[in-house]
Amino acid sequence: MRPRVNLGFTPKLFSTLHAGYSFADLRADVVAGLTVAVVALPLAMALGIASGASPDKGLITAVIAGFLISGLGGSRVQIGGPTGAFVVVVFNVIAQHGYDGLLIATVLAGIILVIAGYAKLGQIIKFIPHPVVMGFTAGIAVIIASSQVSDFLGLQISKIPADFLPKWAAYFDALDTTNLPTVAVGMASLLMIIVLRKFAPKLPGYLIAIVLAVLATQYLNLDIDTIGTRFPNMPTGIPSPSLPEFSFFKVREVLPSAFTIAFLAGIEALLSAVVADGMTGYRHRSNQELVGQGVANIASAFFGGLPATGAIARTATNIRAGGRTPIAGIMHAGFLLVFILVGSDLMKLVPMTALAAILFMVAWGMSEYERFIHLLRMPSDDRAVLLLTFGLTVLVDLTVAIGVGVVLAALMFMNRMSKAVQIGASHNEDEGQEEDNQRAALPSGVEVFRITGPFFLGSRVNFSKPFAASGSVPRFLS
């Protein structure tokens, strides 16, 4: 008798190769992988900078984590790498604990994700309230866009505050230092991306905008900030793996951030996988997806990379480009590696304002403003959760926003459930005779009522209603 294989913990790569892999599949995956790599190249650099690191860190993450998420994940077409969801958390961790602190937090987050996968928590996405997800996602979008204003305008600010309101105060104080050539290149890049997205969506708008920005800057000899001037000592290639220096004190300090990273990675990866299922008709393995995400994050940290997760936009690009199996994601990582090894000197010519334009578009996509406005028309409870989570994300802290949002949503849910409890005498014909006999045998001052619905402490407020309606008060209430 053949042993039963637990497909829930089998990477999709193994299943698809076992089912048969043709030359036509390989050709489709190579084309899709190259297409996604072209899209991911400027995004990875931009997200690395926005996270408070450097462009090479974003590229390393896209290569290492992208390879492993496709190779070990539970989705056929998932594309992994750095995403906008991590920008706020990563920036804060680097500012508070240094880059070594981020690497430790990323390793811990990876371990948490692996444990969550094997604990079969892959379905947990069903229990995260949508207003909470929408609130912190829109809040992150606002923070990402705000963080790019200085680079987009070419402002001369020695140190930009981390908090939202002081940051904007610093921007207004430095408006007189606006660099007009920088603004011109940034606006041209932004308009190019918008026009291409509307009229030629299949073209790699981000890459085209960056190439034109580089050509304009070099041909016109514009004095604007570039990756090379901002990061003159940026390393090239993939570094050798090494372990960050662990200590009990450091682990304790970054553990809350590690849980936040794991939460964001898990939620975004599973959301992306669900979207991919809807586009392809396949079904992902949620628990194996968490395991793959965990291993990818651990490996990314060993190579000095950032946290990673499934990227919805890049995954959708992969599907539209014809990607059929996880080989497409692996090829995407391979092409990115080639770009890093061959084109590092060219990357240093990219204007910072062009990358800011890309991140403005990333933030706009994350905001999902139409869905946000739609949620504002929902009942007051959901609206309160949405706005509170959004406000706390922007003005306080993402970890606080998620915690408060989830707890508030849970309390409101329990309040709704308490109102769903029905307490009263049953009028069921089959049970009516039995209840009448029971009541006849009861001593004076004792009443019988039937409780239907979730029964917990919050339901006690409904107890007095049936007693008042019955016209008699039991002894324990008198």
Stockholm file with secondary structure:
# STOCKHOLM 1.0

chainA/1-478         MRPRVNLGFTPKLFSTLHAGYSFADLRADVVAGLTVAVVALPLAMALGIASGASPDKGLITAVIAGFLISGLGGSRVQIGGPTGAFVVVVFNVIAQHGYDGLLIATVLAGIILVIAGYAKLGQIIKFIPHPVVMGFTAGIAVIIASSQVSDFLGLQISKIPADFLPKWAAYFDALDTTNLPTVAVGMASLLMIIVLRKFAPKLPGYLIAIVLAVLATQYLNLDIDTIGTRFPNMPTGIPSPSLPEFSFFKVREVLPSAFTIAFLAGIEALLSAVVADGMTGYRHRSNQELVGQGVANIASAFFGGLPATGAIARTATNIRAGGRTPIAGIMHAGFLLVFILVGSDLMKLVPMTALAAILFMVAWGMSEYERFIHLLRMPSDDRAVLLLTFGLTVLVDLTVAIGVGVVLAALMFMNRMSKAVQIGASHNEDEGQEEDNQRAALPSGVEVFRITGPFFLGSRVNFSKPFAASGSVPRFLS
#=GR chainA/1-478 SS CCCCCCGGGSCHHHHHHHHCCCHHHHHHHHHHHHHHHHHHHHHHHHHHHHTTSCHHHHHHHHHHHHHHHHHHSSCSSCCEECCGGGHHHHHHHHHHHHHHHHHHHHHHHHHHHHHHHHTTCGGGGGGSCHHHHHHHHHHHHHHHHHHTHHHHHTCCCSSCCSSHHHHHHHHHHTGGGCCHHHHHHHHHHHHHHHHHHHHCTTSCHHHHHHHHHHHHHHHTTCCCCBHHHHCTTCCCSCCCCCCCCCCHHHHHHHHHHHHHHHHHHHHHHHHHHHHHHHHHSCCCCHHHHHHHHHHHHHHHHHTTCCCCEECHHHHHHHHHTTCCSTHHHHHHHHHHHHHHHHHHHHHTTCBHHHHHHHHHHHHHHHHCHHHHHHHTTSCHHHHHHHHHHHHHHHHTCHHHHHHHHHHHHHHHHHHHHHHTCEEECCCCHHHHHHHHHHHHTSCTTCCCCEEESCCSGGGGGGTHHHHHHHTCCCGGGC
#=GC SS_cons         CCCCCCGGGSCHHHHHHHHCCCHHHHHHHHHHHHHHHHHHHHHHHHHHHHTTSCHHHHHHHHHHHHHHHHHHSSCSSCCEECCGGGHHHHHHHHHHHHHHHHHHHHHHHHHHHHHHHHTTCGGGGGGSCHHHHHHHHHHHHHHHHHHTHHHHHTCCCSSCCSSHHHHHHHHHHTGGGCCHHHHHHHHHHHHHHHHHHHHCTTSCHHHHHHHHHHHHHHHTTCCCCBHHHHCTTCCCSCCCCCCCCCCHHHHHHHHHHHHHHHHHHHHHHHHHHHHHHHHHSCCCCHHHHHHHHHHHHHHHHHTTCCCCEECHHHHHHHHHTTCCSTHHHHHHHHHHHHHHHHHHHHHTTCBHHHHHHHHHHHHHHHHCHHHHHHHTTSCHHHHHHHHHHHHHHHHTCHHHHHHHHHHHHHHHHHHHHHHTCEEECCCCHHHHHHHHHHHHTSCTTCCCCEEESCCSGGGGGGTHHHHHHHTCCCGGGC
//
